[in-house]
Amino acid sequence: MTLLETTYSHLRKAGLVSCAEAFSTSYLGKNKNWYAFQTHSERDFSVGAAVQCLRSIRSNKALAGLDTQQRAALDGAERDLLAHLNKMYLVADVI
């Protein structure tokens, strides 16, 4: 399972995203079919999509009313994306 699939799965289980189409548009800033195409092609995050997802996650962490599971899902996804960006693209942090 790719990091892309894992991230989507964790956010969906936490109730932060309703479907893959919403994940593509809301978290990745992509076409609604982007996630489906990436997973069908067995691809992972592109650097641009990973950065956008990280920014979206950080924005959502600032929202009031998140429960413990949602906050944990966002924290885990943020940590995993930062590690992925550092390992694959040598990106130390995203502002």
C-alpha positions in Angstrom: 0.0 0.0 0.0 1.4 3.4 -1.0 1.6 6.4 1.3 -1.1 8.0 -0.8 -3.5 5.1 -0.1 -2.6 5.0 3.5 -3.1 8.7 4.0 -6.5 8.6 2.3 -7.5 5.5 4.4 -6.6 7.1 7.7 -8.4 10.4 6.9 -11.5 8.5 5.7 -11.6 6.3 8.8 -11.3 9.4 11.0 -14.3 11.0 9.2 -12.2 13.8 7.7 -13.0 13.0 4.1 -16.0 11.3 2.7 -14.6 9.8 -0.5 -11.6 9.6 -2.8 -13.0 12.4 -5.0 -13.3 14.7 -2.1 -9.7 13.8 -1.0 -8.4 14.6 -4.5 -10.1 18.0 -4.6 -10.0 19.1 -0.9 -6.7 17.8 0.3 -4.7 17.6 -2.9 -6.1 20.4 -5.0 -6.4 18.1 -8.0 -9.0 16.8 -10.4 -11.6 14.6 -8.7 -10.3 11.5 -10.5 -6.6 12.1 -9.6 -6.6 9.7 -6.7 -8.3 6.9 -8.7 -5.8 7.3 -11.6 -2.8 7.4 -9.3 -3.8 4.2 -7.4 -4.8 2.5 -10.7 -1.4 3.3 -12.1 0.2 2.1 -8.8 1.8 5.6 -8.2 2.4 7.4 -5.0 2.3 11.1 -4.1 4.0 13.5 -6.5 6.0 16.2 -4.7 3.4 18.8 -5.6 0.5 16.7 -4.3 2.4 15.8 -1.1 3.2 19.4 -0.4 -0.4 20.4 -1.0 -1.7 17.6 1.1 0.6 18.6 3.9 -0.6 22.2 3.7 -4.3 21.1 3.7 -3.6 18.9 6.8 -2.0 21.7 8.7 -4.9 24.0 7.8 -7.4 21.4 9.1 -5.5 20.9 12.3 -6.3 24.5 13.2 -10.0 23.8 13.0 -12.0 23.7 16.2 -14.2 20.8 17.0 -11.9 18.0 16.0 -12.1 14.8 18.1 -9.1 12.9 19.4 -9.2 10.3 16.5 -9.3 13.1 13.9 -6.4 15.0 15.5 -4.4 11.8 15.7 -5.1 11.0 12.0 -4.0 14.5 10.9 -0.8 14.3 13.1 0.1 10.9 11.7 -0.5 12.0 8.1 1.6 15.1 8.7 4.5 13.1 10.1 4.4 10.5 7.3 4.2 13.1 4.6 7.2 15.0 6.0 9.2 11.8 6.2 8.2 10.9 2.6 9.2 14.4 1.3 12.5 14.2 3.2 13.4 10.7 2.0 12.2 10.9 -1.6 12.8 14.6 -2.5 15.2 15.9 0.3 12.6 18.4 1.4 13.2 19.3 5.1 10.0 21.2 5.8 7.1 22.9 4.1 5.9 26.3 5.1 
